[in-house]
Amino acid sequence: MNLPNTSPENVVSLHPYFKVHAGKLDDFRALMDRFIERTSSEESCLYYDFTINGDEVHCREAYVGAAGALAHLGNVDDLLKEGLAISDLARLEIHGSAAELDQMRKPLAALPVAWFVFEKGLVKS
């Protein structure tokens, strides 16, 4: 697969934290498999995985540009609704360059997003 520019200025990462309702962690775990299966076909997805701390689930995910991140959210919208029926969105961070984040602010205006603007970094090859 030959992806477009994956420099830090062009990558957008999403960091949702879900507080799973009591007794629903196994249900959320089953939902993770469906999220991963659905996301596996997305060409702009750079990585996508889940981590768990007690009853809190975090999804680590990154995409090529705002367009890739927004396409992903559209692709998994029904699964997100299922997940939010058995959990609460405790926190949602979105990280990326100002130019990429600006493309996402309006479509995601209804969500409680903490926007993190890329400052500087490095890429190791």
C-alpha positions in Angstrom: 0.0 0.0 0.0 1.4 3.4 -1.0 -0.1 6.0 1.4 0.0 9.8 0.8 2.1 12.0 3.0 2.3 10.5 6.5 4.5 13.3 8.0 3.4 14.4 11.5 1.8 17.5 10.0 -0.5 15.4 7.9 -1.5 12.7 10.5 -4.5 13.0 12.7 -4.9 10.8 15.7 -8.1 10.2 17.6 -8.1 9.3 21.3 -11.5 8.4 22.6 -11.8 7.1 26.2 -14.9 5.1 27.0 -16.1 4.5 30.6 -17.9 1.1 30.2 -21.1 0.6 32.2 -21.0 -1.9 35.0 -21.2 -5.5 33.8 -20.8 -4.5 30.1 -17.0 -4.9 29.6 -17.4 -8.3 27.8 -20.0 -6.7 25.5 -17.6 -3.9 24.7 -14.8 -6.4 24.1 -17.0 -8.1 21.5 -17.7 -4.8 19.9 -13.9 -4.1 19.6 -13.6 -7.0 17.2 -16.3 -5.5 15.0 -14.6 -2.1 15.1 -11.3 -3.7 14.1 -12.8 -5.7 11.3 -14.7 -2.7 9.9 -11.6 -0.4 10.2 -9.2 -3.0 8.6 -10.4 -2.0 5.1 -9.7 1.8 5.5 -6.7 2.7 3.4 -6.0 5.9 5.3 -5.8 4.1 8.7 -2.2 4.1 10.0 -3.0 2.1 13.2 -6.0 1.2 15.2 -6.0 -0.7 18.6 -7.6 -0.8 22.0 -6.2 -0.7 25.5 -8.1 -1.3 28.7 -7.6 0.0 32.3 -10.2 -1.5 34.5 -13.6 -0.3 33.1 -12.0 2.3 30.9 -11.4 1.5 27.2 -9.1 3.6 25.1 -8.9 3.4 21.3 -5.5 4.4 19.8 -6.0 5.3 16.2 -4.4 7.5 13.5 -5.2 8.4 10.0 -3.8 10.2 7.0 -5.3 13.7 7.2 -8.6 15.0 8.4 -10.3 13.3 5.5 -9.2 9.9 6.6 -10.3 10.5 10.2 -13.7 11.8 9.2 -14.2 8.9 6.7 -13.4 6.5 9.6 -16.0 8.1 11.8 -18.6 7.8 9.1 -17.6 4.2 8.5 -18.0 3.1 12.2 -20.9 5.5 13.1 -23.4 2.6 13.8 -20.8 0.8 16.0 -20.0 4.0 17.9 -23.7 4.3 18.7 -23.8 0.7 20.0 -20.7 1.4 22.1 -22.2 4.5 23.6 -25.3 2.5 24.6 -23.0 0.5 27.0 -20.5 3.2 27.9 -20.0 6.9 28.3 -17.5 9.0 26.3 -15.3 10.1 29.1 -12.8 12.0 27.0 -12.1 12.6 23.3 -8.8 14.1 22.2 -7.9 14.8 18.6 -4.3 15.5 17.7 -3.0 17.0 14.5 -1.7 20.0 12.7 -3.8 23.2 12.8 -4.7 22.8 9.1 -6.0 19.3 9.6 -7.9 20.0 12.8 -9.6 23.0 11.3 -11.1 20.7 8.7 -12.6 18.6 11.5 -14.0 21.3 13.9 -17.2 22.0 12.1 -18.2 18.3 11.4 -17.4 17.4 15.0 -18.8 20.6 16.7 -21.4 18.6 18.7 -18.7 16.5 20.4 -16.7 17.4 23.5 -13.4 17.4 21.7 -10.1 18.5 23.3 -8.1 19.7 20.3 -4.3 19.2 20.5 -2.4 21.2 17.8 0.8 19.6 16.6 3.9 21.7 17.6 7.0 19.8 16.6 8.5 16.3 16.5 10.5 13.8 14.5 10.0 10.8 12.4 12.5 7.9 12.7 12.9 5.7 9.7 
